[in-house]
Amino acid sequence: MKKIGIIGYSTAKFDEWKARNILFKVFNQIMDEHGSDAIIVSGGTMYGVPKLAYFMAARLGYKTIGVICKEGIDDKIFPNLSELIVEGDHWGDESEKFIETIDELYRIGGGPQSLKEVEMAKKKGIPVYEYELERIEE
């Protein structure tokens, strides 16, 4: 069972239509390569790209894992997670555990934490697929 990480913007504004179109491509690739033999791993919350990825994964019948820090535990957690992993106290403390958990990584936009996790994954030899998505300034 391959664990597929999906990261990107959480609280920043972005074009959700573009993000969904990218996620359709991502899930097509996951289905082509792994069929239903995959688990989707993200940040656990109901925000941004992780939220969109979780809803799409749930619709397609994939199990989901959330990796989050203690600071995020009282936040809006995706309700149908198969598993929730809590690591560290503050946002960003969970990155190492997240990278240890996944076999592949997809980045859809994202800020400094997403870029840091991409570098961590590359150093470990984890395949990384990156899609640019503009942040919308308010």
Sequence and secondary structure as in RCSB ss.txt:
>XXXX:A:sequence
MKKIGIIGYSTAKFDEWKARNILFKVFNQIMDEHGSDAIIVSGGTMYGVPKLAYFMAARLGYKTIGVICKEGIDD
KIFPNLSELIVEGDHWGDESEKFIETIDELYRIGGGPQSLKEVEMAKKKGIPVYEYELERIEE
>XXXX:A:secstr
 EEEEEEE SSS B HHHHHHHHHHHHHHHHHHHTT EEEEE  BSSHHHHHHHHHHHHHT EEEEEE GGGTTS
 B TT SEEEE SSSTTTTHHHHHHH SEEEEES  HHHHHHHHHHHHTT  EEEE   B   
